[in-house]
Amino acid sequence: MFNPVITGTGVFTPEQIITNDELVETFNAYADLMNAQNAEAIAAGEMEPMEHSSSEFIVKASGIEQRYVIDKTGVLDPKVMHPLFRERADGEISLMAEMAVDACHKALAEAQVDASEIDLVICAASNMERAYPAVAIEIQQALGAGGFAFDMNVACSSATFGIQAAADMVRSGSANKAIVVNPEICSAHLEWRDRDCHFIFGDVATATVIERDSDAKGDYFEILSTRCATEFSNNIRNNNGYLRRSRPYGMEDRRDMQFMQNGRKVFKEVLPMVSKHILDHMADNGVQSDDLKRIWLHQANKTMNDFIGKKVLGRTPEAGEQPNILQDYANTSSAGSIIAFAQNSKDLESGDTGLICSFGAGYSVGSIIVRRH
Ligand code: COA
């Protein structure tokens, strides 16, 4: 058995930013347009008018101030309301693989690992650009990596589930050096026309290199323990897929082809599940609240993170103990906790213990206890 460690992380951040004010201005223009188009039905009481969104609500309800996206032109056009990507030929690299490769190169540089040394690529994300061939295999080829590659999807928990899978394979020897990559094109599965959720997501890709401690060339995080759990719920879902053509309305626009959630229920049901999961995981590994120097949580909602942080530490976390990045990136699904980890972990001292935790659709929750070396 070998000892798996994290030797590098990388984040690909798109160049374009949408602020809450820009987003709300577009949404409100869209709502006015819809209300004008449906004025008769609204006046006849057959239809409810669309209400305006507000930046104040978004910050208060979520803590999100802006999001990075690959294309803002389509999203910010009230007549389009979704990103516009150019069509790629079959021979061209896919958008997901392109973002992933950028994050992988950054993680590999930090780990001082050449891409050709990688023998396991896991592309773990909440939505795949296509069903097959696996995006991970395209990433493997684009990197010049060897071994094998596969996709996995556990929605917002994909990164921690992917790291557990990779760590277990490095531990057993079925892989020597692994990279887990989380390209999240959330802007393409977000319904920007829905006031309840139009502010939630952004685009990003993260990557994590996992290898044996004996191979590490610089500082690293030992993976002390991982734990994953799932409980089925329909409260967060995306029904897009190959059955679309076979449905009564075929390819017509359908709301449930995009991200759907019952936000209030998610909030209420996921919080106790995650808090208990983390506390049980810590207890079973002899980790006390006082032992934790940092918690890197899934980035969906600031109030949720404040609540979990308080439960886990037994007190309100001090500044920096539980870093949030959602104010800048919004919810980036599986990538969120890894962005927080990548950007807020280098200052830990040798021997310091921390915990990465992601959670979301499924429901799913994954936690990783790490120690700095
Ligand atoms: N602008 C202004 N007002 C809005 C609004 C918007 N964009 N969206 C909703 N509102 C209004 C609602 O109409 C409602 O008004 P009412 O009280 O008069 O009925 C009120 O604000 C509260 O709406 P609600 O949906 O209950 O908000 P919330 O406080 O639950 O916050 C979320 C919404 C989505 C931010 C929150 O539920 C959440 O974060 N849930 C968990 C999300 C999560 O982790 N998802 C995982 C995804 S991977």
Residues whose N, C-alpha, C, O or C-beta is under 5 A from the ligand:
A	BS01	COA	H52 S53 S54 F57 A61 S62 C156 R195 D196 G263 R264 V266 F267 A300 N301 G360 A361
